[in-house]
Amino acid sequence: MKNPYVVFAAVAWAAILTGCATPGGDGVRVTRNPADVANCSMLGHIDVPRNAYGDVNKDVADRQFRSRTRDLGGNTTLVSIAPLGAITDATAYSCQ
């Protein structure tokens, strides 16, 4: 019989890795084009995550937008981009 601690450790690692591979925002589209959400239902505003200096990390923000949109029951996030590329606003939508 295999050592139960080894089996438990293997199952625990598999669960951890599976959780990392399936983020909460799967299936959520992020767009900058308002026409993409023209026929969608607005669900709510999403706070733009900022660091201590007020800057936005686009990679972190993208994951958070997707996750928050999914939490609100949506499948599309509309983001507004400033001329220098900074994300200024995000809104969650449900599109059919």
C-alpha positions as CSV (number, residue, x, y, z in Angstrom):
1,M,0.0,0.0,0.0
2,K,1.3,3.5,-0.8
3,N,2.1,5.9,1.9
4,P,-1.1,8.0,2.6
5,Y,1.0,11.2,3.1
6,V,2.4,10.9,-0.4
7,V,-1.0,10.3,-1.9
8,F,-2.4,13.3,0.0
9,A,0.5,15.5,-1.1
10,A,0.0,14.5,-4.7
11,V,-3.8,15.2,-4.6
12,A,-3.2,18.6,-2.8
13,W,-0.6,19.7,-5.5
14,A,-3.0,18.7,-8.3
15,A,-5.8,20.7,-6.7
16,I,-3.5,23.8,-6.3
17,L,-2.3,23.6,-9.9
18,T,-5.8,23.1,-11.3
19,G,-7.0,26.2,-9.3
20,C,-4.1,28.3,-10.8
21,A,-4.9,27.1,-14.3
22,T,-8.6,28.1,-14.2
23,P,-8.9,31.8,-13.3
24,G,-12.3,33.3,-12.4
25,G,-12.4,35.4,-15.5
26,D,-12.5,32.7,-18.2
27,G,-14.8,33.6,-21.0
28,V,-14.8,37.3,-20.4
29,R,-13.9,39.5,-23.3
30,V,-12.2,42.9,-22.7
31,T,-12.8,45.5,-25.4
32,R,-12.0,49.2,-26.0
33,N,-14.7,49.7,-28.6
34,P,-18.1,51.0,-27.3
35,A,-19.8,49.6,-30.3
36,D,-19.1,46.1,-29.1
37,V,-21.4,46.6,-26.1
38,A,-24.1,48.8,-27.8
39,N,-26.7,46.0,-27.5
40,C,-25.6,44.6,-24.2
41,S,-26.9,45.2,-20.6
42,M,-24.7,47.2,-18.4
43,L,-24.0,45.5,-15.0
44,G,-21.9,48.0,-13.2
45,H,-18.7,50.0,-12.9
46,I,-15.5,48.2,-12.1
47,D,-12.8,50.0,-10.0
48,V,-9.5,50.4,-11.8
49,P,-6.9,48.7,-9.6
50,R,-4.0,51.1,-8.9
51,N,-0.7,50.8,-7.0
52,A,0.5,53.1,-4.2
53,Y,1.7,55.6,-6.9
54,G,-1.7,55.7,-8.7
55,D,-0.4,53.7,-11.7
56,V,-2.3,50.9,-13.3
57,N,-0.6,47.6,-14.0
58,K,-2.4,46.5,-17.2
59,D,-1.7,42.8,-16.7
60,V,-3.1,42.8,-13.2
61,A,-6.0,45.1,-14.2
62,D,-7.0,42.8,-17.1
63,R,-7.2,39.8,-14.8
64,Q,-9.1,41.8,-12.2
65,F,-11.5,43.2,-14.8
66,R,-12.3,39.8,-16.1
67,S,-12.8,38.3,-12.7
68,R,-15.0,41.1,-11.4
69,T,-17.1,41.1,-14.6
70,R,-17.7,37.3,-14.2
71,D,-18.6,38.0,-10.5
72,L,-21.3,40.5,-11.7
73,G,-22.7,37.9,-14.1
74,G,-21.2,39.5,-17.2
75,N,-19.1,38.3,-20.2
76,T,-17.7,41.6,-21.6
77,T,-15.7,44.5,-20.0
78,L,-15.5,47.8,-21.7
79,V,-12.3,49.7,-20.8
80,S,-11.5,53.4,-21.6
81,I,-7.9,54.2,-22.5
82,A,-6.2,57.5,-22.1
83,P,-4.0,58.9,-24.9
84,L,-0.9,57.5,-23.3
85,G,-2.3,54.1,-22.9
86,A,-3.4,54.2,-19.2
87,I,-6.7,52.5,-18.3
88,T,-9.0,55.2,-16.9
89,D,-12.4,53.4,-16.6
90,A,-14.0,49.9,-16.8
91,T,-17.6,48.8,-17.0
92,A,-19.0,45.2,-16.9
93,Y,-21.6,44.1,-19.5
94,S,-23.7,41.1,-20.2
95,C,-23.9,40.5,-24.0
96,Q,-25.9,37.8,-25.8
